């Protein structure tokens, strides 16, 4: 039994090694002249001790960590920039957040991010400064290899930013730099210069492919639409939308105007906006310029065509119950003005069903 348990332990340890990878933070010294403090201690105060879960070069999910732990790695980095000496003031650094993220943020772009929150403390425990920073870099959506290989560079850039932010805040908010006798006096004035804001995660990219059944007083038809957007906490989300639709006349009004049938084929371009009500529920507002072709047959069955251009507005609701993969349900109304030879102005209803992925 013990042998079996040992085999299981080795198996799971071996398997987990494929789900984790380490980041080796390079110690690249950068010049900081005339500073009279050093980082004496680094405390990792995060609840999650890993750096994030991302896709590697093989499109597999991996958990990122520092090889020697976060506190030790950052301490070594700071020692290279600000060596310890007897005439310098010791500062304690607390890491509240350090996270690596990446996500598709547009139809053809992917954003890689390092989010960091650091707090600086005096030797007596007084908080001197706190800073939050986002180190973002945008790549082509397919360039996972370069994204993966450059996470370490963004961490170094974020740490340098925070250190310079602390240094510059002292210059602006105090009449002199920190010295051992004045740490308490300077703490209150330096604290006012903190840069701090709530954490905003990268939005998850959502793809939707939907089919709409469209009907109005004079026509009935369908529309196929692709929608892509970055789902975030902003009040207004601007998606990328492209659609193609077809409609057919169903009213006697076409005969009154000298035609036996009218078919329209339209490609839609324009502006759409999603207002997020709750997670998975969005108000859909749009203003589009439909371009297409109207195919007409007169009462003697002669065929003619007419170029269509117009303006269309829509208002509706989209429901996406499951973010990662599932169904999309929607309903809305629309108003349309176009250069039709039969119906120039119209309004109607649309029911929508599709998938998100």
N, C-alpha and C positions, 0 to 999 in steps of 0.2 A: 504493500500500500504506500509506504514511504517513497519507494522508488517511482511509483506512478505519479505521486504528487510532485516529486522533483522534476519528472519529465514535463508535466504540465507547466510548472513554473518556468522552466527553461524555454518551453514553446511560446508562452505568452510574453516573456521578456524579449525573445527573438522577434516576435510579431510586432511588439510595440516599438521596437527600434526603427521600424520602417515608417512609423507615424510621427516620429519626432526628428528634428534636425537642429543643429546648433549654429549660432552665428558667432563668428570670431571678430570682435570689434577691434579694428586696427588702431594702434596707438600712433597717431600722426600728430606730433607736436605742432602747435600754432602759437605764435608769439603774443604774449600778454605782458606788456611792459608796465613797470611802476605800480604793481599791485601789492598791497601789504596784507593779504589774507591767503589762506589755503584751505582746501577741503579736508577736514580732519576725519570725518566719518560720513558714510553713506548708509541710509536706512531704507530698505525696500518695504514700503507700507502698502503694497498692492494686495488685493484679495486673490486675484489670479496671478500666479507667479510666472506663467509663460508669457511670451511676447505677442501671441496671436496665432490664429489658425488660417493658413493661406494655401494657395495652390502652388505646387512646385513646378519645375520645368517639364515634368511628365504628366501634368494635369491631375496630380493626386493631392489630397488634403494632407497637410503636415502641420505639426505644432512646433513653433519656433521658440528656442530658449538660448540664453547665453551659456557657453560651455562652463564657465566658472561662477555662474550665478550673477544676478543683476547688480547687487550691491558691490561685489568685488570688481566686476568689470567696469562699472562707472567710476569707482574709486581709482582704479589704475589709469583710466582716461584722464581724470582730473589731476592726478599727481603729475602726469606728463606736462600738463598745461600750467599748473601752479605748484611747483615743488615746495615741500615743507621746509620752513626755516624758523629759527628762534625769534626773529623780529616780526613775524607775521601772525595775524589773528586767525585762530582756528574757527572754521565754519562747518556746521553739520548740514548735510543735504538729505532731504527726505523725498523719496520717489513715491508719489501718490498714484500716478498713472504712467505707463509706458506701453504702448500698443502699436503693433504693425497691422495695417489693413490694406486691402486692395479690393476694387470692385469696378465693374463696367459702369461708366458714368455717362456715356453717350452712345450713339449708334456705332461709332468706330473708335472710341477712346476708352482706355482703362486707367484709373487713378490709383497710384500707390501712395500710402500715407503712413507717417509716424506721428502718433499723438502722444504728447508728453506733458506731465504736470509735475513741477518741482517746487519744493519749499526750502528756503534757506533760513538757518537758525544760528543765533549767536551761541557762544560757549555756555551762557547761563540759561539757555532754553527759549529765549525770546525770539519770536518769529520776525525775521528781517524783510523777507521778500517771498513772493510766490508768483509763478509764471506758468502759463499754459501756451503751448505752441503746436501748430499743425505744420508738418513738413510734407508738402504734397508734390507729386511729380506725375505728369500725364504721359502715357505711352499709347502707341497703336494697340488696338484691342487684342491682337494676336501675339503680342510680344511678351509672353509669359517668362521666357528665359531671361531677358534683360531685367524685367521687374524683379524676379527672384534674386538675381545676382547683385542687385543694387540696394537691397534693404539696409545693409550695413552702412552704406554711405549716408542714407537719410537719417539713421540714428545718430551718427557723428555730427551731421549738420544740425540736428535738433538740440543736441547737448551743447554745441558751440553757441547756438542762438540763446539758449537759456542762461549760459554763463555770461555772455556779453550783455544780455538784458539786465542781469543783476549789477554788473559793473557800471553800465550807463545810468541805471537808476540812482546809484550812489552819487554820481557826478551831478545829476540834475537836482536831486532832492537834499543834498547835504552840502555844507560849506567846506568840508574836507573829507578825505577818505577815512575809512575805518582805522582807528588805532585802538590799542588794548583798553585804554582808559575811557574811550568814548563809545564803546559798543552800545551801552544802554541808551545813551542820548541819541544816537543815530538810528536806533531801531525803529522808533515811532515814525520818524520822518521818512525813512526808507520804505516802510510798510505801505505808505500811501501811494507809492509808485508802482505797486504790483499790477501785473497784467493778468486778468483772470476772467474766464468765461465758461459757460456750461459746455459740456462735451456734446458735439454733434457728429454722429457716425456717418460714414459714407453710405449713400443710398444704394439699395439693391436694385440692379437692373431687371426690369420685368419685360418680357416679350409676350405679346398677345396676338393671336390669330383668331379673328371672329367672322361670323356670318350674320348678316342683318337681313331680316325680312322687312321690306319697306312698302308702305301703302299710303295713298292719299285719295282725294276725291276722284281723280281722273286716271291714275296710274297704279300699277303694282309692280314690284320688282325685288331685286336683291342687291346686296353689296358685300364684297369681301374686303377685309381691312387688316393691315398689319399695324400694330401700335407698339412702340418701345419707349420706356421711360425709366428714369432713376427714381425709385420710391424713397422719398425722404420726408422729413418733418416740416418742410416749407409749406407756407400757406397756398402757394400756387405752383403746380408742377407742369412743366411744358414738355409734352411727349412728342416723339417723332411719329407721324402718321402718314400712311399712304393707302389708298383704297381704289378699288375698281367696282363699278356697278352697272347694272342693266335694268331698264324699266320698260314696261309695255302698256300702251293705252288700254283702258277698260271702259271708257265712257262714250256715249253717243255724241259727245261734243266734237269728236274728231270728224264724224260724218257731216256734222253741221258746217264744218270748215273745209269740207271737200276732200277728206282723206278716209281711207278704209282702215288704215293701221299706222301707228307711230311707235317706233322702237328707239330708245336712247341708250347710248353707251358712253359712260362718263368716267374720267379719271380725276380724283379729287386731290387738291393741294391746298394748304392754308395753315391757319393757326388753330391749335387746340390747347385747352388748358384743363387740368384736373385740379379740383379743390378737394383735399383730403378731409373727409368728415370724421371717420374713425378708421383704424387699420382695416383695409380691405373694402372700404366703401368710399366712392369718389363721385363728386358732381362733375359731369363732363360738359364743358362749354366750348363751342367751336365756331370759327368763321372761316369758310373755305371758298375757293374759286374753282368751281367745276369746269373742266374742259372736256369736250367730247364731240360726239357725232349723233345727229338725229337722222334716222332712216325712215322716210315717209313713202307710203303707197297711196296713190289717189284712188278715186272710185272706179277708174278704168284699169287699175292694177299697174300703173306706171310708177316706177321707183325713182325717188330723188333723195338727195342728202342735204343736210343743213349743219353748218358748224355751230356748236354750242359753247357758249361761255356765259358765266353768270356769277352770282353771289349766293352763298348758302350759309345759314346760321342754324346751329343745333344746340339743344339743351337736354340733358339726360342724366341718368345715374348708371354707374358701373359698379358691380359687386364682384370682388375677387376673394372667395372664402379662404383659399390656400395660396400662400405666396409662391412657394417653390414650384408647384405643379398642380394644376387642377382646372376647374371650369371658370368661365367668365359669363356673367349674366348681365344684360343691360336693357334699358328701355329709354326712349326719348321722343322728342318732337323736333321737327325741323321746319324752316321757312326757306323758300327758294325763289330766286329771280333769275331767269336765263333767256337767251335769245331763241326761244322755241317758236316755230311757226304755228303752234297750236295753243300751248299754255305757257304764258310768260311768268305768271306768278302762281305760287302754290304753297301749301303746307300739308304736313302729314305726320305719320307716326312710324316708329321703327322699333322692332324687337330684336335683341341681339343675343347670340349664344356662341361660345368659343372656348378656347383653351389658353392658359398662360403657362409659360415655361422659362 
